[in-house]
Amino acid sequence: MNITLRQLKVFESVARRLSFTRAAEELYLTQPAVSMQIKQFEEAVGLPLFERLGKKIYLTRAGDELYRLSRTISQQIEEAEQIIEELKGTEGGKLLIAVASTVHYFAIRLLADFCARYPKVRVNFKVTNRKGLLQMLDENEADIVLMGQPPDDSDLLAEPFMENPLVIIAPPAHPWAERRGIRLEELRQETFLMREQGSGTRTSVERFFAERGIVIMTSMEMNTNGAIKQGVEVGLGLGIVSVHTVERELEDRRVVVLDVESFPIIRQWYQVHRTGKRLSAAGRAFKEFVRQEARRFVKVDWRRLRMADSGTAVDSSL
């Protein structure tokens, strides 16, 4: 077969996503360009690799076999690239860092400092939700991911690097804004703006209240912390968010943190990558930088916020 690495890369992307459109987006190509590469690849192979049923495409038997081999070849190419980056040391190389949408509030500052320290390292920075991060880990697309605790998976290595306290926020005009020691039972009468199903914050909050037999009313779901904060500001309901996402709002007195018993819920931020992944020198430097320096980039010290005398709740399960 007379095939090119470019054709193999395009085929691997289409086969993984089972979509010409999403492969084109991933590779920054037009859909006709992707279709042309696949056509040329199939001509070189001499067999059809995809079949279309309705609006969906599926791998043929030949396509399935080649996809398995293409993944192996792609991993070997990545290992070769890592070896080259290793030889370059931290003076060069590239990194793909992906973070949860909640993390990016302080990760931008962290990344700026890292890039100033290692100016020759080329960093690709992506922000996405939990589902997107897990997909990137599954497909080995990112070097290091910063997120809440990932699911138990023997193929993932997760290292906690900082606490992530979840707090209840309200508009400054809320009747409870100045109260101390609000009881959990009283939350039943309030409505909450919540993250979407499947988010780490949503799962943690639901488990916390379920363990205490508390049912709270959800007025609406929102897929970003920014939307929740804005909704709280205009009085749509209370919100439960990471304290790291409300630095500016607290500073500008646009929201307040309520003093509720058993809050904050203490979670952890983790840096995650595939087990056995060969990190470049730049990747190892970033991982150590996060481990040692991350706390410097968080402006809100939750321990100084007014919290209930009854203590805090530690969520170690998520």
KEZA-450881 format. One line per 8 residues: for each residue x, y, z of N, C-alpha, C, O. Coordinates in steps of 0.05 Angstrom, whole numbers. Each point is the difference from the previous one (the first is absolute). Layout:
X/Y/Z/X/Y/Z/X/Y/Z/X/Y/Z ~ ...
This chain:
17/-24/0/-17/24/0/17/25/0/20/2/15 ~ -27/17/-32/14/25/-1/-17/22/14/-15/14/-13 ~ 17/-13/40/-16/19/15/18/20/14/24/-6/4 ~ -35/28/4/16/21/13/-9/2/30/-22/-8/7 ~ 40/19/9/-7/4/28/-24/19/3/-16/-2/18 ~ 14/21/-37/-23/19/1/-26/-15/-4/-20/5/14 ~ 20/-23/-34/-25/-16/-5/-6/-17/24/-24/-3/8 ~ 44/-9/4/-4/-17/24/-12/17/23/-17/-10/14
27/34/-10/-9/17/21/-29/8/-4/-17/0/19 ~ 10/7/-44/-28/7/-6/-18/-24/4/-22/3/11 ~ 30/-26/-21/-16/-24/3/-4/-7/30/-23/-6/8 ~ 44/8/8/-3/-5/29/-20/18/13/-15/-9/17 ~ 15/34/-25/-18/20/12/-29/-6/-8/-18/0/17 ~ 13/-6/-43/-27/-6/-9/-10/-26/13/-23/-2/8 ~ 41/-18/-7/-8/-26/12/-6/3/29/-18/-14/10 ~ 33/30/4/-5/4/29/-26/14/6/-14/-7/18
8/28/-34/-23/16/5/-24/-9/-17/-23/9/5 ~ 27/-26/-25/-21/-9/-18/-15/24/-11/-25/0/-1 ~ 40/20/-7/-12/24/-10/21/15/-17/21/7/11 ~ -27/-1/-36/18/16/-16/0/29/10/21/13/-1 ~ -44/-4/10/-1/28/9/16/5/25/16/19/1 ~ -19/-37/19/15/4/25/30/-5/-4/16/13/13 ~ -9/-31/-32/28/-4/-6/12/24/-13/22/8/6 ~ -37/5/-23/9/24/-13/5/22/20/19/15/-2
-38/-12/21/4/20/21/24/-6/17/15/19/7 ~ -11/-44/0/23/-8/17/27/6/-15/19/8/13 ~ -19/-13/-39/25/3/-15/4/27/-13/20/5/-14 ~ -40/13/18/0/27/-12/2/-2/-30/16/14/-13 ~ -33/-32/1/-1/-3/-29/-29/4/-8/-18/1/17 ~ 13/3/-43/-27/1/-10/-10/-29/-3/16/-19/-3 ~ -42/16/3/-11/-27/-4/7/-12/-27/6/-24/-1 ~ -7/40/-21/9/-12/-26/29/-10/1/6/-20/-13
11/35/27/28/-9/2/2/-27/15/16/-17/-8 ~ -32/14/29/0/-26/14/-11/-22/-18/12/-22/0 ~ -33/28/-14/-12/-20/-18/20/-9/-21/2/-23/-7 ~ 13/42/-4/20/-6/-21/22/-18/12/9/-18/-14 ~ 0/24/38/21/-16/12/-10/-29/5/15/-19/-5 ~ -39/17/14/-11/-27/4/-4/-15/-26/6/-24/-2 ~ -14/38/-19/-3/-13/-26/26/-10/-10/2/-23/-10 ~ 19/39/12/27/-8/-9/10/-23/17/14/-18/-10
-20/19/36/9/-22/17/-13/-26/-7/13/-21/-1 ~ -40/22/-5/-14/-25/-7/10/-10/-27/2/-24/-4 ~ 5/42/-15/11/-9/-25/27/-13/3/6/-20/-13 ~ 10/30/32/26/-12/5/-3/-28/13/15/-18/-6 ~ -35/16/24/-5/-25/13/-13/-21/-18/7/-23/0 ~ -25/33/-17/-13/-18/-19/-26/-11/11/-11/-19/-11 ~ 2/29/34/-25/-10/13/-15/24/12/13/20/8 ~ -39/-22/-7/-15/22/14/5/-3/30/0/-22/11
3/45/2/6/1/29/-24/10/16/-2/-5/24 ~ -17/18/-38/-24/10/14/-24/-8/-17/1/-2/-24 ~ -24/-2/38/-25/-3/-13/-20/19/12/0/5/24 ~ -18/6/-40/-19/19/10/-28/-12/1/-10/-12/-20 ~ -2/13/43/-28/-9/4/-16/23/10/2/8/23 ~ -19/3/-40/-15/24/7/19/23/2/16/6/-18 ~ -17/8/40/18/23/4/25/-7/16/17/17/5 ~ -14/-42/2/23/-9/17/20/-16/-17/-8/-13/-20
33/14/28/20/-16/-13/11/-21/20/1/5/24 ~ 7/-27/-35/11/-22/17/25/-11/-13/3/2/-25 ~ 14/-13/41/24/-13/-11/-7/-27/-12/-16/-15/11 ~ 28/9/-34/-2/-27/-11/19/-18/16/15/10/17 ~ -14/-35/-24/19/-18/14/28/9/-5/17/0/18 ~ -11/7/-44/27/10/-7/6/25/15/22/4/10 ~ -42/14/-8/4/25/14/5/-4/29/17/14/12 ~ -31/-33/1/4/-6/28/28/-10/5/13/8/20
-3/-25/-37/28/-11/3/20/22/-4/20/2/15 ~ -24/15/-35/19/22/-5/-1/21/23/20/12/7 ~ -44/-8/4/-2/19/22/17/-10/24/14/16/13 ~ -16/-41/-7/15/-11/22/30/4/-5/15/7/18 ~ -6/-13/-42/28/4/-7/8/29/0/22/8/8 ~ -40/10/-17/6/28/-2/4/12/28/17/18/4 ~ -32/-28/16/3/9/27/28/-7/10/13/16/14 ~ -4/-40/-20/26/-9/9/22/17/-13/19/9/13
-22/-4/-39/19/17/-15/1/28/11/21/12/4 ~ -45/-1/2/-2/28/11/14/1/27/14/20/6 ~ -18/-40/11/13/0/26/31/-2/-3/14/13/16 ~ -5/-28/-36/29/-2/-4/11/26/-10/23/8/8 ~ -38/6/-25/9/26/-9/1/20/23/19/16/2 ~ -39/-17/15/0/17/24/23/-5/18/12/18/10 ~ -5/-44/-7/23/-7/16/26/11/-12/18/9/14 ~ -16/-10/-40/23/11/-14/2/30/4/21/11/5
-44/2/-6/-1/29/5/8/6/28/15/20/6 ~ -24/-36/13/8/4/28/30/-3/4/12/15/16 ~ 0/-34/-29/29/-4/2/14/24/-10/20/9/12 ~ -29/3/-34/12/24/-11/-3/23/19/19/15/5 ~ -44/-12/7/-4/21/19/17/-4/25/10/19/12 ~ -5/-45/-5/17/-6/23/28/11/-5/13/11/18 ~ -3/-15/-42/27/10/-7/1/30/0/21/12/6 ~ -43/1/-12/-1/29/0/0/11/29/9/23/4
-18/-39/15/-2/9/27/-22/20/3/-17/3/-18 ~ 17/13/40/-21/20/5/5/25/-16/-15/19/2 ~ 37/-19/-18/5/24/-16/-18/1/-25/-3/21/-13 ~ -10/-43/7/-17/-1/-23/-22/-20/4/-7/-7/23 ~ -5/-2/-44/-21/-20/2/-28/13/1/-2/24/-1 ~ -18/-42/2/-28/10/1/-16/-16/20/7/-22/7 ~ -28/35/3/-17/-12/19/-29/5/-7/-7/22/-10 ~ -10/-42/14/-29/4/-3/-12/-3/28/-1/-22/10
-8/44/1/-12/0/27/-30/5/-3/-8/19/-13 ~ -7/-36/25/-30/3/0/-9/3/29/9/-13/18 ~ -28/31/-14/-10/6/27/-30/1/1/-13/6/-20 ~ 2/-13/43/-29/3/4/-7/29/-1/16/18/7 ~ -41/-12/-15/-9/28/-2/3/15/26/5/24/0 ~ -8/-38/23/3/13/26/29/6/6/6/20/13 ~ 12/-36/-23/29/3/6/11/25/-14/19/13/10 ~ -30/-6/-33/13/20/-17/0/28/14/15/17/-8
-31/-14/29/0/26/14/27/6/12/9/24/1 ~ 5/-44/9/27/5/10/22/-12/-18/23/8/2 ~ -31/-27/-20/20/-13/-17/13/19/-20/23/-3/-7 ~ -38/24/-1/11/20/-19/24/14/13/21/3/-13 ~ -24/4/38/23/14/14/23/-20/4/23/8/-3 ~ -30/-32/10/21/-21/4/15/-4/-26/25/-2/0 ~ -40/0/-22/13/-6/-26/17/24/-9/22/-4/-12 ~ -31/28/17/16/24/-7/27/0/14/20/6/-12
-20/-14/37/25/-1/15/18/-22/-10/24/3/-2 ~ -36/-26/-4/16/-22/-11/13/7/-26/23/-5/-5 ~ -39/18/-13/11/8/-26/22/21/2/18/1/-16 ~ -21/16/36/21/20/5/26/-13/9/22/9/-6 ~ -25/-31/21/23/-15/10/13/-17/-21/24/-4/-1 ~ -41/-7/-17/9/-17/-22/-10/11/-27/-18/-11/-12 ~ 29/33/3/-10/15/-23/1/-15/-26/-14/6/-19 ~ 31/-27/17/3/-14/-26/-19/-24/-2/-1/-13/-21
-13/7/42/-19/-22/-1/-26/10/-13/-11/21/9 ~ 2/-35/-29/-25/7/-14/-24/-14/14/-1/-25/0 ~ -17/40/11/-22/-11/15/-27/3/-15/-7/22/-9 ~ -7/-44/5/-27/0/-10/-19/-4/24/2/-20/14 ~ -19/40/-10/-17/0/25/-29/-3/-8/-11/16/-16 ~ -3/-36/27/-28/-5/-6/-17/0/26/9/-11/20 ~ -32/23/-22/-19/1/22/-25/-15/-8/-11/6/-22 ~ 2/-25/37/-24/-15/-7/-13/-11/25/10/4/22
-33/-17/-25/-14/-11/23/11/-28/7/18/-10/-13 ~ -29/-2/34/10/-26/9/-1/-21/-21/19/-16/-4 ~ -41/15/-11/-3/-20/-21/22/3/-21/11/-20/-9 ~ -6/45/1/21/5/-19/28/-8/10/16/-11/-16 ~ -11/16/41/26/-8/12/3/-30/0/22/-10/-6 ~ -43/-4/14/2/-29/1/4/-12/-28/14/-20/-3 ~ -26/33/-17/4/-10/-27/29/5/-9/11/-17/-14 ~ 0/40/21/28/6/-7/19/-19/13/20/-9/-12
-26/2/37/17/-20/14/-3/-27/-13/20/-14/-4 ~ -44/6/-3/-5/-26/-12/15/-3/-26/10/-21/-7 ~ -9/44/-8/12/-1/-26/29/10/0/13/3/-20 ~ -3/1/45/29/8/3/6/25/-15/22/2/-12 ~ -40/18/11/4/24/-15/16/21/16/14/16/-12 ~ -17/-16/38/13/20/17/23/-11/14/1/-24/8 ~ 20/41/-3/22/-9/16/-8/-1/29/5/-20/14 ~ -16/42/-4/-9/1/28/-27/14/1/-5/19/-14
-13/-30/31/-27/11/4/-2/9/29/8/-14/18 ~ -19/38/-14/-6/10/27/-30/-1/4/-15/13/-16 ~ 5/-27/36/-28/-5/3/-6/-9/28/18/-4/16 ~ -45/1/-10/-8/-14/24/7/-30/-3/9/-8/-21 ~ -12/-7/43/9/-27/-1/-13/-16/-22/-25/0/-3 ~ 41/-13/-14/-11/-16/-22/-12/-26/10/5/-7/24 ~ -19/-8/-40/-11/-26/9/23/-19/5/22/2/-10 ~ -28/-22/27/20/-21/6/6/-14/-26/-17/-12/-13
42/13/5/9/-12/-25/29/-7/3/17/17/5 ~ -11/-43/-8/28/-9/4/18/12/-22/25/-2/3 ~ -36/13/-24/16/11/-22/5/30/4/12/13/-18 ~ -21/-2/40/4/29/6/16/4/25/-3/-14/20 ~ 21/33/-21/16/8/24/-9/28/8/3/19/-15 ~ -14/-17/39/-11/25/10/14/8/26/3/-16/18 ~ 6/41/-17/14/10/23/-13/26/10/-1/19/-15 ~ -9/-19/40/-12/25/10/21/21/4/23/-5/8
-30/30/-14/19/22/3/-11/23/16/16/18/8 ~ -42/-16/-4/-11/22/15/-29/-5/8/-14/-14/-15 ~ 5/25/37/-28/-2/8/-18/16/-18/8/22/-9 ~ -32/-32/6/-20/14/-17/-26/2/17/-17/-18/-2 ~ 14/39/18/-24/3/17/-25/9/-16/2/19/-15 ~ -24/-33/19/-25/9/-12/-16/16/21/-3/-9/23 ~ -6/32/-31/-14/18/18/-28/7/-11/-4/-2/-24 ~ -13/12/41/-26/9/-8/1/30/-3/8/14/18
-16/-4/-42/1/29/-5/-29/11/-3/-18/-14/-9 ~ 16/39/16/-26/14/-1/4/29/-7/23/10/2 ~ -43/5/-12/3/28/-5/3/15/27/-11/-10/20 ~ 25/32/-19/4/15/25/-26/8/14/0/3/25 ~ -21/0/-40/-26/8/12/-16/-23/12/-21/4/11 ~ 31/-28/-13/-14/-23/10/-3/2/30/18/9/14 ~ -41/-17/-3/-5/2/29/20/-15/17/5/7/24 ~ 8/-27/-35/20/-15/15/28/10/-3/19/-12/12
-15/33/-27/27/9/-6/17/6/25/24/-5/0 ~ -37/15/21/15/7/25/-4/-20/22/10/4/23 ~ -25/-26/-28/-5/-19/21/24/-19/5/16/-5/-18 ~ -14/-4/43/20/-20/7/-14/-27/5/-23/0/10 ~ 36/-21/-16/-9/-27/8/-27/-8/-12/-17/-10/14 ~ 13/15/-40/-25/-9/-14/-1/-30/0/20/-13/-7 ~ -42/2/16/-3/-30/1/-6/-11/-28/-13/12/-16 ~ 23/-37/12/-5/-13/-26/-30/-3/-5/-8/3/-23
-7/-9/44/-29/-3/-4/-13/24/-13/-20/-3/-14 ~ 30/26/20/-12/25/-11/4/3/-30/-15/15/-13 ~ 33/-30/2/5/1/-29/-23/-11/-16/-3/5/-24 ~ -14/-21/37/-23/-12/-14/-18/21/-12/-13/-4/-20 ~ 12/27/32/-18/21/-9/12/18/-22/-14/17/-11 ~ 39/-22/4/13/16/-20/1/-15/-27/-2/-25/-1 ~ 5/40/-21/4/-12/-26/30/4/-8/12/20/7 ~ -2/-39/-22/28/0/-8/4/-1/-30/-15/-13/-14
36/27/5/9/-3/-28/22/-20/1/19/2/15 ~ -21/-23/-32/19/-23/2/13/-4/-27/-10/7/-21 ~ 34/-19/23/14/-9/-25/-15/-23/-12/-17/-12/12 ~ 24/6/-37/-13/-21/-15/6/-28/13/20/-3/14 ~ -38/-16/-20/4/-27/9/27/-11/-11/6/5/-23 ~ 9/-18/40/26/-12/-8/24/17/7/22/-9/-1 ~ -27/35/8/23/16/8/9/-9/27/-15/-10/17 ~ 41/14/-11/12/-8/25/-13/15/23/-5/-12/21
0/38/-24/-13/16/21/-28/-10/6/-7/-4/23 ~ -8/-1/-44/-28/-9/4/-1/-27/15/-15/-4/18 ~ 32/-15/-26/1/-26/12/8/2/29/-12/-13/17 ~ 31/30/-11/9/3/28/-22/12/17/-4/-10/23 ~ -9/30/-33/-21/13/15/-24/-19/5/-10/-1/23 ~ 2/-13/-43/-22/-19/3/6/-21/21/-17/-8/16 ~ 41/-2/-17/8/-21/19/1/11/29/-9/-13/19 ~ 19/38/-17/1/13/26/-27/2/13/-4/-8/23
-16/18/-38/-27/4/11/-14/-27/4/-15/-3/19 ~ 19/-16/-37/-13/-26/2/9/-14/26/-16/-13/13 ~ 41/15/-6/11/-13/24/-12/12/25/0/-13/21 ~ -11/38/-23/-11/13/23/-30/2/-1/-13/13/16 ~ 1/-27/-36/-29/-1/-2/-13/27/-7/-23/5/7 ~ 38/12/-20/-10/27/-8/-7/0/-29/17/-8/-17 ~ -40/17/10/-9/4/-28/-1/29/-5/-15/15/13 ~ 30/-5/-33/-1/28/-7/-14/3/-27/-1/-18/-16
-10/42/12/-15/5/-24/18/13/-21/13/20/5 ~ -12/-32/-29/16/11/-22/-18/16/-19/-19/-11/-11 ~ 24/37/8/-17/16/-17/8/-3/-30/-17/2/-17 ~ 43/-5/13/9/-4/-28/29/-10/0/15/3/19 ~ -8/-16/-41/27/-10/-4/16/19/-18/-12/11/-19 ~ 37/-8/24/17/17/-16/27/-14/-5/10/-14/18 ~ 1/16/-42/23/-15/-6/27/14/4/21/-10/-7 ~ -22/34/19/24/14/7/-2/13/27/-22/7/9
44/-4/5/0/14/25/-6/30/-4/-13/12/18 ~ 22/-1/-40/-6/28/-6/-30/6/-1/-9/20/11 ~ -6/-39/-23/-29/4/-2/-12/-2/28/-19/15/7 ~ 28/-34/9/-10/-3/28/5/26/16/-18/10/14 ~ 42/1/-16/6/24/15/-17/23/-9/-10/15/17 ~ 6/-12/-43/-18/22/-9/-28/-4/9/-14/19/7 ~ 5/-44/-7/-28/-6/9/-3/6/29/-21/11/8 ~ 41/-17/8/-1/6/29/-1/31/4/-15/10/16
31/4/-32/2/29/3/-28/13/-5/-7/19/14 ~ -8/-29/-33/-26/12/-6/-23/-12/15/-23/6/-4 ~ 29/-24/23/-20/-11/18/-16/-24/-10/-22/-5/10 ~ 33/-10/-29/-14/-24/-9/1/-23/20/-17/-18/-2 ~ 35/19/20/3/-21/20/28/0/13/16/17/-7 ~ -11/-36/24/26/-4/12/17/-17/-18/-11/-14/-17 ~ 37/15/20/18/-16/-16/20/-15/18/7/10/21 ~ 2/-33/-30/22/-14/14/23/-3/-20/-3/-14/-20
25/28/25/22/1/-19/26/-3/15/1/3/24 ~ 20/-8/-39/27/1/12/6/29/8/-5/18/-15 ~ 17/-15/39/7/27/9/20/13/-19/2/24/-1 ~ 13/-41/-14/20/11/-18/-13/14/-24/14/15/-15 ~ -40/-18/11/-13/12/-24/-12/27/7/-10/13/-18 ~ 10/-5/43/-14/24/8/18/22/12/-9/17/16 ~ 34/-18/-24/19/20/11/-9/28/-6/-2/16/19 ~ -3/-9/-44/-8/27/-7/-27/8/11/-4/22/8
-15/-41/-8/-27/6/9/0/6/30/-14/18/9 ~ 31/-32/6/2/6/29/14/26/5/-8/16/17 ~ 28/-11/-33/15/25/2/-18/24/-6/2/21/13 ~ -19/-24/-34/-17/22/-8/-27/1/15/-17/16/-4 ~ 14/-36/23/-24/-2/16/-25/-4/-17/-21/9/5 ~ 25/-25/-27/-23/-7/-17/-14/-25/11/-24/-4/-5 ~ 39/-13/19/-12/-23/14/13/-2/27/21/12/5 ~ -33/-27/13/11/-6/26/0/-30/5/-17/-14/-12
34/5/29/1/-29/7/-17/-3/26/5/14/20 ~ -25/-31/-21/-17/-4/23/14/-18/21/15/-18/-7 ~ -21/24/32/12/-15/22/-18/-23/8/-16/2/19 ~ 18/-24/-34/-18/-23/4/15/-23/14/24/-5/-6 ~ -37/-8/24/13/-22/14/9/-22/-19/-13/-5/-20 ~ 36/-6/26/13/-22/-15/11/9/-27/10/-16/-16 ~ -11/42/11/13/11/-24/26/15/8/1/11/22 ~ 18/-10/-40/0/-10/-28/3/-31/-2/10/-13/19
-17/2/-41/6/-27/-7/28/0/-12/5/13/-20 ~ 13/-28/33/28/1/-9/5/-23/-20/-1/-24/7 ~ 6/32/-31/9/-19/-21/29/5/-5/13/15/14 ~ -2/-28/-35/28/4/-7/2/5/-30/-16/-10/-16 ~ 36/25/9/8/2/-28/22/-20/-5/17/-5/17 ~ -18/-8/-41/20/-20/-7/13/7/-26/-12/12/-18 ~ 38/-20/15/12/-1/-26/1/-29/-9/10/-17/15 ~ -19/12/-39/-5/-27/-9/13/-5/-27/0/18/-18
10/-42/14/9/-9/-27/-2/-30/-1/-4/-13/20 ~ 7/2/-44/-1/-29/-3/23/-13/15/22/10/-1 ~ -28/-33/13/21/-15/13/20/-10/-21/-8/-10/-21 ~ 33/14/28/21/-9/-19/6/20/-22/17/-5/-17 ~ -31/28/17/5/20/-20/28/11/4/8/7/23 ~ 7/-5/-44/27/10/2/-1/31/-3/-1/10/-23 ~ 2/3/45/0/30/-1/28/10/-8/20/-10/8 ~ -21/31/-25/25/13/-8/12/15/24/-13/2/21
37/9/-24/12/16/21/-18/24/6/-3/7/24 ~ -9/5/-45/-18/22/5/-25/-8/15/-9/14/17 ~ -1/-38/-23/-24/-10/14/6/-6/29/-16/7/17 ~ 39/-18/-11/8/-5/28/4/26/14/-7/3/24 ~ 19/17/-38/4/26/13/-27/13/7/-3/12/21 ~ -17/-14/-40/-26/11/6/-13/-14/23/-12/13/18 ~ 14/-39/-17/-13/-15/22/12/8/27/-15/3/19 ~ 41/0/-18/13/9/25/-7/28/7/-3/7/23
0/10/-44/-7/28/4/-28/2/13/-4/15/19 ~ -15/-31/-29/-27/-1/11/1/-9/29/-13/11/18 ~ 28/-32/-13/2/-12/27/11/21/20/-10/1/23 ~ 29/14/-31/14/18/18/-13/28/1/1/14/21 ~ -12/-5/-43/-7/29/-2/-30/6/-2/-7/23/2 ~ -10/-43/-7/-28/6/-6/-13/18/21/-16/17/-8 ~ 21/-21/33/-13/15/21/5/30/-2/-15/16/10 ~ 37/-8/-22/7/28/-3/-20/15/-17/-2/25/2
-12/-39/-20/-16/13/-20/-30/1/8/-17/8/-15 ~ 11/-17/40/-27/1/10/-2/24/19/15/1/20 ~ -33/18/-26/-1/24/16/-19/-1/24/3/15/19 ~ -22/-34/-20/-20/-2/22/9/-22/19/4/-23/-8 ~ 0/30/33/6/-19/21/-27/-7/14/-10/16/16 ~ 0/-40/-22/-26/-7/10/0/-2/31/-21/3/12 ~ 44/-7/0/1/-3/29/-6/27/14/-8/0/23 ~ 11/22/-38/-6/26/12/-28/9/-5/-9/20/12
-6/-35/-28/-28/6/-4/-16/-8/24/8/-19/15 ~ -31/31/-10/-17/-7/23/-13/-27/-4/-17/-3/-18 ~ 25/-16/34/-12/-27/-2/-13/-8/26/6/12/21 ~ -23/-31/-22/-15/-8/23/19/-12/21/20/-11/-6 ~ -28/15/32/17/-10/22/1/-31/0/17/-11/13 ~ -36/-1/-26/-2/-30/1/21/-13/-17/2/-24/1 ~ 13/39/-16/22/-12/-15/-6/-2/-30/-19/12/-9 ~ 35/-28/-5/-2/-3/-29/-5/-29/-7/5/-18/16
-15/14/-40/-4/-27/-10/22/-7/-20/5/16/-18 ~ 6/-39/20/21/-8/-18/-10/-21/-19/-9/-21/9 ~ 9/27/-35/-10/-19/-20/24/-13/-12/12/11/-19 ~ -4/-34/28/23/-14/-10/-7/-20/-22/18/-13/-11 ~ -43/10/5/-9/-20/-19/0/9/-28/-1/-16/-19 ~ 4/43/14/-2/10/-27/24/16/-7/2/11/-22
